[in-house]
Structures are given as C-alpha cells and as structure tokens.
Amino acid sequence: MSYDLMVFDPTAAPKERESFMAWYDKQTEWSEEHSYDDPVVTAPALQAWFQEMIQFFPPMNGPLAVDSDASEVTDHSIGKSVIYCAFAWSVAERAYNKTRELAVKHRVGFFDVSSDEGEILFPAPSS
C-alpha cells in the first residue's frame, strides 16, 4: 500500500467535487493509448511540475528512472491530464508538502488521493 497524491491539468477537470471524483475514476482506469511512464504525453504545466518534482522524488519507471531503493523513489503514472504518484508511507508528509508546493508553483491542480476527504486544490485565478 502506498501514500497517493495526484496533480492534474486544471482545465481538464471539473471543479464540483462529485463530478471531479467521477472524472478522477475515469482517469485512473488507465485506458489511454500510451505508456504511463513518460512525461512527454502530458500537459506542458504537468511536464514542468514533473521535471522539478523528480529532483526530490525520482521515478522508479520510465525513461528518467533511477536505479535505487531509496524511500524517495516514487511510482509516477503519467496520463494526458494527470500525474498520479504512489509514495512510500515513510515520506508521506514530505511528499504531501512538496507535491502541493510545486502544484501551486506550476499552477496545476492537486488532489490528496489517500485522504478520506481528500483536498482538491485548483490554482488561484491569475490576477
């Protein structure tokens, strides 16, 4: 079992919670016609988020994978509109803080998958 968080393209996701959860369920069917370990398939803002995130939580799979069993190595599943991250529980607090911080920085959405009433955060409107 892992500690799971997701970032997403805020233009692709519904803002109302019930609709968002249905959209989330659809995204996590993993039915897109591509590999889920290469960031080239995802939205530009998510690619930017990913490039920075892997400096702290490197991927265990895909073209940027690292050969390590350190607790920071993370299973990142990359879709067209989402990046789903399965972290080790031992890094849960750091993972939450860094994932959310970089989501805000890169203006992508954030979803706390592992929480019962998981936070869904959309970027603040541009001023």
C-alpha positions in Angstrom: 0.0 0.0 0.0 1.2 3.5 -0.8 0.6 7.1 0.0 -1.0 8.5 -3.1 -1.3 12.1 -4.5 -2.3 13.4 -7.9 -1.6 16.5 -9.8 -3.8 17.4 -12.8 -4.5 19.8 -15.6 -7.0 22.2 -14.1 -8.5 23.0 -17.5 -9.4 19.3 -17.9 -11.0 18.6 -14.5 -14.5 19.5 -13.2 -14.5 21.9 -10.2 -17.5 20.4 -8.4 -16.4 17.5 -6.1 -18.9 14.9 -7.2 -18.1 15.5 -10.9 -14.4 15.7 -10.1 -14.5 12.3 -8.4 -16.2 10.7 -11.4 -13.5 12.3 -13.7 -10.8 11.0 -11.3 -12.2 7.5 -11.5 -12.2 7.7 -15.3 -8.6 8.9 -15.3 -7.4 6.1 -13.1 -8.8 3.4 -15.4 -5.5 3.9 -17.2 -7.2 3.4 -20.6 -5.3 6.0 -22.7 -3.3 4.6 -25.7 0.2 5.2 -24.4 2.7 4.2 -21.8 2.1 5.8 -18.4 5.8 6.3 -17.5 6.9 9.0 -20.0 6.2 12.7 -19.3 6.0 13.6 -23.0 2.4 12.5 -23.1 1.1 15.0 -20.5 0.2 18.8 -20.5 3.1 21.3 -20.5 2.4 22.6 -17.0 2.4 19.0 -15.7 5.7 18.3 -17.5 7.2 21.3 -15.8 5.9 20.1 -12.4 7.3 16.6 -13.1 10.7 17.9 -14.0 11.0 19.7 -10.7 9.3 17.0 -8.6 11.7 14.3 -9.7 14.6 16.2 -8.2 13.0 15.3 -4.8 11.1 12.1 -5.6 12.7 10.4 -8.7 10.7 8.0 -10.8 11.1 4.2 -10.4 9.9 3.6 -14.0 10.3 5.2 -17.5 13.0 7.0 -19.4 14.0 9.0 -16.3 14.0 6.2 -13.8 16.7 5.9 -11.2 18.3 2.6 -10.0 17.8 3.0 -6.3 15.8 1.5 -3.4 15.8 4.8 -1.5 12.4 5.6 0.1 12.1 8.7 -2.1 11.9 6.7 -5.4 8.3 7.0 -6.5 5.9 5.3 -8.9 4.7 8.2 -11.1 1.8 7.2 -13.5 1.6 9.9 -16.2 -1.6 10.5 -18.2 -2.6 13.2 -20.6 -4.2 15.3 -17.9 -2.9 13.7 -14.6 0.2 12.6 -12.9 -0.6 10.0 -10.1 2.2 9.5 -7.6 2.5 6.5 -5.3 4.9 7.3 -2.5 6.3 5.3 0.4 4.4 6.0 3.6 7.7 6.8 5.3 7.9 10.0 3.2 4.2 10.9 3.3 4.5 14.3 5.0 7.4 15.5 2.8 5.6 14.1 -0.3 2.4 16.0 0.5 4.2 19.2 1.2 6.4 19.1 -1.9 3.7 17.9 -4.2 1.3 20.6 -3.1 4.0 23.3 -3.1 5.0 22.5 -6.7 1.4 22.3 -7.8 0.8 25.8 -6.6 4.1 27.0 -8.2 3.3 25.4 -11.6 -0.4 26.3 -11.5 -1.6 22.7 -11.7 -4.3 21.1 -9.7 -3.6 18.9 -6.6 -5.7 16.0 -5.2 -4.9 14.2 -1.9 -6.0 10.8 -3.0 -5.1 9.0 0.2 -7.2 11.1 2.5 -10.9 10.2 3.1 -12.0 13.7 2.3 -9.0 14.5 0.1 -8.2 18.1 -0.6 -8.9 19.1 -4.2 -6.9 22.3 -5.0 -7.3 24.3 -8.2 -4.8 27.1 -9.0 -5.9 30.6 -7.8 -7.2 32.8 -10.7 -4.5 34.9 -12.4 -4.5 38.5 -11.4 
